Amino acid sequence: MAKVYFYYSAMNAGKSTVLLQSSYNYQERGMRTLLYVPALDTRAGLGKIHSRIGLSSDATTLQTDENIFHAVQKEHLKAPVSCVLIDEVQFLTREQIKQATDIADTLLIPVLCYGLRTDFQGNLFPGSAELLATADNLIELKTICHCGRKATMNLRVTHEGKAVTRGAQVEIGGNDRYVPMCRKHFKESLCAKQAS
């Protein structure tokens, strides 16, 4: 039986690196993988997955109204697919996550999902919430806060490094806009912002 895996973490834990390594492992054994990334994430270029340590690969972009099950089913009919890997999965809709579970349950293809659990306010992304509810395996990838503790939160910052407490849930950015922090320092940063 194929499963859906959700690899989640705060920013900068190496999610894209692990995704690219997993895809390579399949391909090295002659197995076909399909890589997907939400179309709105263009930091590495449209249809690209890029890790901070320099690994990269082409990927198929997904629009929010696109049916990932139908896309994979079509590709699987052309040539067998051994694994589907999705980067920045938090940006998928709940419906697309349900379609991803259909890939595992109906097409019997494992689906490996990589993304953030929560946004800059500590709230679940819709795609992540659906995965937390329906994935077969939840795997936390760890990174650290500046204090050395495990980072579980993503602090959005201004260009001056000040905490941002309001705004749209989705704002694409990297190290220039987000800082991984432990819960304690995340809360302290938000309180310092409110006090100023």
PEZI-V450053 format. One record per residue. N is the residue number from 0. RES is the residue in one small letter. PSI is psi in degrees with one decimal (999 if undefined). Layout:
N|RES|PSI  N|RES|PSI
This chain:
0|m|131.5  1|a|152.6  2|k|163.1  3|v|126.5  4|y|136.6  5|f|108.5  6|y|111.8  7|y|158.6  8|s|178.7  9|a|175.9  10|m|151.3  11|n|31.1  12|a|-4.6  13|g|26.6  14|k|-47.2  15|s|-35.5  16|t|-46.3  17|v|-40.7  18|l|-50.0  19|l|-36.8  20|q|-42.2  21|s|-44.4  22|s|-43.8  23|y|-42.5  24|n|-43.0  25|y|-48.9  26|q|-35.5  27|e|-27.0  28|r|14.7  29|g|16.8  30|m|143.7  31|r|132.4  32|t|153.8  33|l|128.2  34|l|134.9  35|y|149.8  36|v|139.6  37|p|139.2  38|a|-26.7  39|l|-14.9  40|d|97.7  41|t|18.7  42|r|-39.1  43|a|3.3  44|g|155.5  45|l|127.0  46|g|33.7  47|k|140.7  48|i|125.1  49|h|133.3  50|s|158.5  51|r|-20.7  52|i|6.6  53|g|-6.4  54|l|145.7  55|s|162.8  56|s|154.3  57|d|151.1  58|a|158.4  59|t|133.5  60|t|148.0  61|l|124.6  62|q|157.8  63|t|-21.2  64|d|6.2  65|e|143.1  66|n|106.6  67|i|-31.2  68|f|-48.5  69|h|-38.5  70|a|-45.1  71|v|-41.4  72|q|-43.5  73|k|-44.8  74|e|-37.8  75|h|-31.9  76|l|-31.9  77|k|-47.4  78|a|139.6  79|p|137.5  80|v|129.3  81|s|-25.8  82|c|142.9  83|v|130.1  84|l|130.6  85|i|123.7  86|d|155.3  87|e|44.1  88|v|-19.6  89|q|-23.1  90|f|-3.6  91|l|157.1  92|t|164.2  93|r|-39.1  94|e|-39.9  95|q|-33.3  96|i|-40.7  97|k|-38.7  98|q|-37.7  99|a|-38.3  100|t|-31.2  101|d|-32.7  102|i|-46.0  103|a|-43.8  104|d|-34.5  105|t|-46.1  106|l|-11.0  107|l|39.2  108|i|126.7  109|p|144.6  110|v|119.1  111|l|116.6  112|c|135.9  113|y|129.0  114|g|-175.3  115|l|149.4  116|r|-46.7  117|t|159.8  118|d|-169.6  119|f|-10.3  120|q|3.8  121|g|14.0  122|n|147.2  123|l|140.5  124|f|147.9  125|p|-44.4  126|g|-41.1  127|s|-39.8  128|a|-42.4  129|e|-38.6  130|l|-41.2  131|l|-31.1  132|a|-30.3  133|t|-13.9  134|a|147.6  135|d|-37.3  136|n|131.7  137|l|122.2  138|i|119.1  139|e|125.8  140|l|136.9  141|k|144.0  142|t|176.2  143|i|152.3  144|c|166.4  145|h|-19.3  146|c|-8.8  147|g|-13.5  148|r|164.6  149|k|130.4  150|a|128.9  151|t|-6.2  152|m|159.2  153|n|106.9  154|l|122.5  155|r|135.3  156|v|157.4  157|t|176.6  158|h|-17.5  159|e|-0.1  160|g|10.6  161|k|146.0  162|a|141.8  163|v|129.4  164|t|-12.5  165|r|158.6  166|g|179.8  167|a|147.0  168|q|-38.6  169|v|119.4  170|e|109.3  171|i|133.3  172|g|168.5  173|g|-136.7  174|n|-22.6  175|d|-19.8  176|r|-17.4  177|y|143.4  178|v|124.2  179|p|134.8  180|m|156.5  181|c|163.3  182|r|-41.6  183|k|-50.2  184|h|-28.9  185|f|-50.4  186|k|-40.9  187|e|-39.4  188|s|-39.7  189|l|-40.6  190|c|-39.3  191|a|-37.4  192|k|-44.1  193|q|-30.2  194|a|-24.3  195|s|999
